[in-house]
Amino acid sequence: MPSSPIRKLTPYATAASRKGVKIYHLNIGQPDIPTPEKALDAVRHIKRKTLEYTMSQGLLSLRSRLCGYYAKFGIRLSSDDIIVTTGGSEALNTAMLSCLDLGDEVIIPEPAYANYMSFAQSAGVVVKTVTSTIETGFALPPIEEFEKQITPKTRAILLCNPNNPTGYLYTAEELEQLRQIVLKYDLFLICDEVYREFVYNGQPFVSALTLEGIENNVVLVDSVSKRYSECGIRIGMIVTRNEALREVIMKFCQARLSPPLLGQIVAENSIDGTEEYQRKVYQEYKDRRDFLIEGLNKIPGVYTPTPEGAFYTVAKLPVDNAEDFCKWCLTDFVYTGNIPLGLNHYNLPYIGETVMMAPAAGFYVTEGLGVDEVRMAYVLNKQQLGRALVALENALSEYNKR
């Protein structure tokens, strides 16, 4: 199993924190925005006397409410089309196990969410990639590149839209090209749409579930983690109109018994009555995006395209090896020009600050790609992002003088 590029440097960050270094965590998509009060109240005032198992496909009341949520995006579903999972991660893992057999192949545009490769490896699935580049803003590679990768063992294409790690938003034209190739070769289209609430170009989001003629081919992976800032409740879902596939998925779901009861209660109470919360969260992320992208592109030698979705960006840095640089930022660098006030969670006064990023090479399958790139998550407020940018600029200057 590969190590996570998002978490592999955590021991170095822990050691730095124990010395009193303030670390700005841009490495992981953990929102700092509070969970809706309405959802928290559902836990505070729970009236159950027994915290029981639920149905393996999840609470009917939650799945029914989700149908109403998807209808807002023009997606018409029945509650039977939705299977609640223990986070989007279980949804992805189960989709792999249900759609592909040992030795089958899945095509994934790279760079891609690193855990896709982990799930594929654990399922005995072979990953074939098509490469998108920072020069094109990580647009979908030409459809001919997908066809070059198709063999008799190809069973699926896996897409994240909006994309993690790049923030790229696939266009209706690009999705139509994928629809045609899925139809031509009778492939599954596994589409991870957990960031659909965060689309910044003013255009309606196009879901894979709205593509005509491939209704039985589409497997949607979703989660409440990011849109309601509820990563810890571990509630995701698989959505598909393919009844035969749902029967296979349910075998895995029955084996793990049920998704978390308390998480489902929180999720159900997050869907309706939080529209104003979501509007404010959306605007906050859009403002953070604009602030971070402008700031990054002002640093000498740094370049990042403007992402139109999610809350990530991939930036090219003026270094030979971004992983070495990211590690060095945690082990050898402290910016003391603007020491933050207060004590850290180890009850130590701050001695300076640094930034933690995810080396982008871990999001590529092709060896040698992304070695001078990092992924950043703009999940901190603009004040902290500003301090992170100052720390990064000073770190790059000092690193390249060694």
C-alpha positions in Angstrom: 0.0 0.0 0.0 1.4 3.5 -0.8 1.8 6.1 1.9 -0.5 9.0 1.9 1.1 12.2 0.5 -1.4 14.1 2.6 -0.4 12.5 6.0 3.1 11.0 5.5 4.9 14.1 6.8 2.7 14.3 9.9 5.5 13.0 12.3 7.7 15.9 11.3 4.9 18.3 11.9 4.2 16.8 15.3 7.9 17.2 16.2 7.9 20.8 15.1 4.8 21.6 17.1 6.4 20.1 20.2 9.2 22.7 19.8 6.6 25.5 19.7 6.5 26.1 15.9 3.1 27.3 14.6 2.2 25.2 11.5 -0.3 26.4 8.9 -1.8 23.1 7.7 -2.5 23.4 3.9 -1.9 19.7 3.4 -5.3 18.3 4.3 -8.9 19.1 3.3 -10.1 19.5 6.9 -12.3 22.6 6.9 -12.0 25.0 9.8 -15.6 26.2 9.3 -18.0 25.2 12.1 -20.6 22.4 11.5 -24.2 23.7 11.3 -25.7 24.3 14.7 -28.9 22.5 13.5 -26.8 19.3 13.0 -25.0 19.6 16.3 -28.4 20.1 18.1 -29.6 16.8 16.7 -26.8 15.1 18.7 -27.2 17.3 21.8 -30.9 16.4 22.0 -31.0 12.8 20.9 -33.9 11.0 22.4 -33.1 7.4 21.6 -32.7 5.1 24.5 -30.7 2.6 22.5 -28.1 3.4 19.8 -29.0 0.5 17.6 -27.9 -0.9 14.3 -29.6 0.6 11.3 -30.5 -1.0 8.0 -27.3 -1.9 6.0 -28.3 0.6 3.3 -28.8 3.4 5.8 -31.8 5.0 7.4 -34.8 5.3 5.1 -35.5 8.8 6.4 -32.0 10.0 5.5 -32.1 8.4 2.0 -35.5 10.0 1.4 -34.2 13.4 2.4 -31.2 12.9 0.2 -33.6 12.4 -2.8 -34.8 15.9 -2.2 -31.3 17.2 -2.0 -30.3 15.7 -5.3 -33.5 16.9 -7.0 -32.1 20.5 -6.6 -29.4 19.5 -9.0 -31.9 18.0 -11.5 -31.1 14.4 -10.4 -34.3 12.3 -10.0 -33.8 9.4 -7.7 -35.7 7.0 -5.5 -34.5 6.1 -2.0 -33.6 2.6 -3.3 -31.0 4.2 -5.5 -29.0 5.5 -2.5 -26.9 3.3 -0.2 -25.4 5.1 2.8 -21.7 4.3 3.6 -19.2 4.9 6.3 -17.8 8.0 4.6 -17.0 8.6 1.0 -13.9 6.4 1.4 -16.0 3.3 2.0 -18.2 4.3 -1.0 -15.1 4.4 -3.2 -13.7 1.2 -1.8 -17.0 -0.6 -2.2 -17.4 0.7 -5.7 -14.1 -0.7 -6.7 -14.8 -4.1 -5.2 -18.3 -4.2 -6.7 -17.5 -3.0 -10.3 -14.1 -4.6 -10.8 -12.7 -8.1 -10.4 -9.1 -9.1 -9.5 -6.8 -7.9 -12.3 -9.4 -5.6 -14.0 -8.4 -2.1 -15.0 -9.7 1.3 -14.2 -8.6 4.5 -16.0 -8.1 7.6 -13.8 -6.9 11.1 -14.9 -3.8 12.0 -13.0 -3.0 13.8 -10.7 -5.8 12.1 -8.7 -6.8 11.8 -5.1 -4.1 9.5 -3.6 -6.5 7.1 -1.9 -7.9 6.1 -5.3 -4.7 4.2 -5.8 -4.8 2.7 -2.3 -8.4 1.4 -2.8 -7.5 0.0 -6.2 -4.4 -1.8 -4.8 -6.4 -3.3 -2.0 -9.0 -4.5 -4.4 -6.4 -6.0 -6.7 -7.3 -3.6 -9.5 -4.8 -2.2 -12.0 -4.8 1.6 -12.4 -4.2 3.0 -15.9 -3.7 6.8 -16.1 -4.1 9.6 -18.5 -2.2 12.7 -17.6 -3.5 16.2 -17.2 -1.0 19.1 -16.9 -0.6 22.3 -15.0 0.0 24.1 -18.3 -3.6 23.4 -19.4 -5.0 24.1 -15.9 -5.4 20.3 -15.5 -8.2 20.1 -18.2 -9.4 16.6 -19.2 -6.8 15.0 -21.5 -7.9 14.4 -25.1 -10.4 11.5 -25.3 -8.0 9.7 -27.6 -5.7 9.2 -24.6 -8.4 7.3 -22.8 -9.0 5.1 -25.8 -5.3 4.3 -25.9 -5.5 2.9 -22.4 -8.5 0.6 -23.0 -7.9 -3.1 -23.1 -10.2 -6.2 -22.8 -9.7 -5.8 -19.0 -10.8 -2.2 -18.8 -14.0 -2.0 -16.7 -14.3 1.6 -15.5 -13.3 5.2 -15.6 -12.9 7.0 -12.3 -13.4 10.8 -12.2 -13.4 13.4 -9.4 -15.5 16.4 -10.3 -14.8 19.1 -9.1 -11.3 17.6 -8.8 -9.2 16.8 -5.8 -6.3 17.6 -5.9 -6.4 20.3 -8.7 -9.7 22.0 -8.2 -10.4 21.6 -11.9 -14.1 21.6 -12.9 -14.9 19.4 -15.9 -17.0 21.1 -18.5 -20.3 19.7 -20.0 -18.4 19.1 -23.3 -15.7 17.0 -21.5 -18.4 15.0 -19.7 -20.1 14.4 -23.0 -16.9 13.0 -24.4 -16.7 10.6 -21.4 -20.3 9.7 -21.9 -19.6 8.6 -25.4 -16.6 6.5 -24.5 -18.4 4.9 -21.6 -21.3 4.0 -24.0 -19.0 2.8 -26.7 -17.1 0.4 -24.5 -19.8 -0.3 -21.9 -17.7 0.9 -19.0 -18.7 2.0 -15.5 -18.2 5.7 -14.8 -17.4 6.0 -11.1 -17.8 9.7 -10.4 -16.7 11.3 -7.1 -18.8 14.5 -6.7 -18.2 15.3 -3.0 -17.3 18.9 -3.9 -20.3 19.8 -6.0 -21.4 22.6 -3.7 -18.1 24.4 -4.4 -18.3 25.6 -8.1 -17.0 29.1 -8.6 -17.6 29.9 -12.3 -21.3 30.7 -11.9 -22.4 27.8 -14.1 -24.8 25.1 -13.0 -23.0 21.9 -11.9 -23.3 19.0 -14.3 -23.6 15.7 -12.5 -22.7 12.4 -14.1 -26.1 11.2 -13.0 -27.7 13.5 -15.5 -25.8 12.1 -18.5 -28.3 10.4 -20.8 -28.0 6.9 -22.1 -25.6 5.6 -19.5 -27.9 5.5 -16.5 -26.9 1.9 -15.6 -23.2 2.7 -16.0 -22.9 5.6 -13.6 -21.8 5.0 -10.0 -21.9 8.2 -7.9 -19.7 8.6 -4.8 -20.7 11.3 -2.4 -20.2 12.5 1.2 -21.5 15.1 3.6 -18.0 15.6 5.0 -17.0 18.8 3.1 -20.3 20.5 2.3 -21.4 20.6 6.0 -17.9 20.4 7.6 -18.7 17.0 9.0 -15.6 14.9 8.2 -15.7 13.1 11.5 -19.2 11.7 11.3 -18.1 9.4 8.5 -21.2 9.5 6.3 -21.0 9.0 2.6 -23.1 7.3 -0.1 -23.1 5.3 -3.3 -25.8 6.3 -5.7 -26.6 4.2 -8.8 -29.7 3.3 -10.8 -28.2 -0.1 -11.6 -30.2 -2.5 -9.6 -28.0 -5.5 -10.3 -24.9 -3.5 -9.1 -26.8 -2.4 -6.0 -27.4 -6.0 -5.1 -23.6 -6.6 -5.2 -22.9 -3.5 -3.2 -25.3 -4.5 -0.5 -23.4 -7.8 0.1 -20.4 -5.7 1.2 -22.6 -3.4 3.2 -24.3 -6.3 5.0 -20.9 -7.7 5.8 -19.9 -4.4 7.6 -23.4 -4.4 9.2 -24.5 -0.7 9.1 -23.2 2.9 8.7 -22.8 5.0 11.9 -26.2 5.8 13.5 -25.1 9.1 15.1 -23.5 10.2 11.9 -26.7 9.5 9.9 -28.7 11.5 12.5 -26.4 14.5 12.0 -26.4 14.1 8.2 -30.2 14.0 8.0 -30.5 17.2 10.1 -27.9 19.0 7.9 -29.8 18.7 4.6 -32.8 21.0 5.0 -32.7 24.4 6.8 -29.0 25.0 6.2 -29.3 27.0 2.9 -28.1 30.2 4.5 -25.2 28.4 6.1 -24.2 26.9 2.7 -24.3 30.3 1.0 -22.0 31.8 3.6 -19.6 28.8 3.4 -19.5 29.0 -0.4 -18.7 32.7 -0.4 -16.0 32.1 2.3 -14.2 29.5 0.2 -14.5 31.6 -3.0 -12.9 34.5 -1.1 -10.1 32.3 0.2 -9.5 30.9 -3.3 -9.1 34.3 -4.8 -6.8 35.4 -1.9 -4.6 32.3 -2.0 -4.2 32.1 -5.8 -3.3 35.8 -6.1 -0.8 35.5 -3.3 0.8 32.3 -4.7 1.3 33.8 -8.2 3.0 36.8 -6.7 5.8 34.7 -5.1 8.8 34.6 -7.5 8.9 31.3 -9.4 5.6 30.0 -8.1 2.7 29.3 -10.5 -0.8 27.9 -10.0 -3.9 28.0 -12.3 -7.1 29.3 -10.9 -9.3 26.3 -9.7 -13.0 26.6 -10.5 -14.2 24.1 -7.9 -13.5 22.3 -4.6 -11.0 24.0 -2.2 -7.6 22.8 -3.5 -5.0 24.0 -5.9 -1.8 22.4 -7.3 1.1 24.8 -7.5 4.5 24.5 -9.2 7.4 25.6 -6.9 10.9 26.8 -7.9 12.5 23.7 -6.3 13.9 20.4 -7.6 12.0 18.2 -5.2 8.9 19.4 -3.5 8.8 16.5 -1.1 12.2 17.4 0.2 11.2 21.0 0.4 8.0 20.2 2.3 9.9 18.1 4.8 12.6 20.8 5.2 9.9 23.3 6.0 8.9 21.2 9.0 12.4 20.0 10.2 14.8 22.9 9.4 12.8 26.1 8.8 11.1 28.5 11.2 10.0 32.0 10.1 10.5 34.3 13.0 9.6 37.6 11.4 6.1 37.6 12.6 5.9 35.3 15.6 2.2 34.4 16.5 1.0 35.2 20.0 -0.3 32.6 22.4 0.4 29.0 23.4 0.0 25.9 21.2 -1.8 22.7 22.2 1.3 21.5 23.9 1.1 24.6 26.1 4.3 26.0 24.6 4.8 29.6 23.5 5.3 29.9 19.7 8.9 30.4 18.5 7.9 31.0 14.9 5.9 29.6 12.1 6.0 27.4 9.0 3.7 25.9 6.4 2.7 22.2 5.7 1.8 21.2 2.2 1.2 17.9 0.4 3.9 16.9 -2.1 2.0 16.5 -5.4 4.1 13.6 -6.7 2.0 11.3 -4.5 -1.1 12.2 -6.5 0.5 10.9 -9.7 0.9 7.3 -10.8 3.5 8.0 -13.5 6.9 8.2 -11.9 8.7 11.5 -12.2 5.6 13.6 -12.6 4.7 16.3 -10.0 8.1 16.3 -8.4 8.2 20.1 -8.2 4.5 20.6 -7.4 2.4 20.7 -4.1 -1.2 20.5 -3.3 -2.7 23.1 -1.0 -6.1 23.2 0.6 -7.5 26.6 1.4 -9.3 25.5 4.5 -7.8 28.3 6.7 -9.1 31.8 7.0 -7.6 34.6 5.0 -5.5 35.9 7.9 -3.9 32.5 8.4 -3.5 32.0 4.6 -1.7 35.4 4.5 0.7 34.3 7.2 1.2 31.0 5.4 2.1 32.8 2.2 4.7 34.9 4.0 6.2 31.8 5.6 6.2 30.0 2.2 7.9 32.9 0.4 10.6 33.2 3.0 11.1 29.4 3.1 11.6 29.2 -0.7 14.1 32.1 -0.5 16.1 30.4 2.3 15.9 26.9 0.8 17.3 28.0 -2.5 20.2 29.9 -0.9 21.5 26.7 0.8 
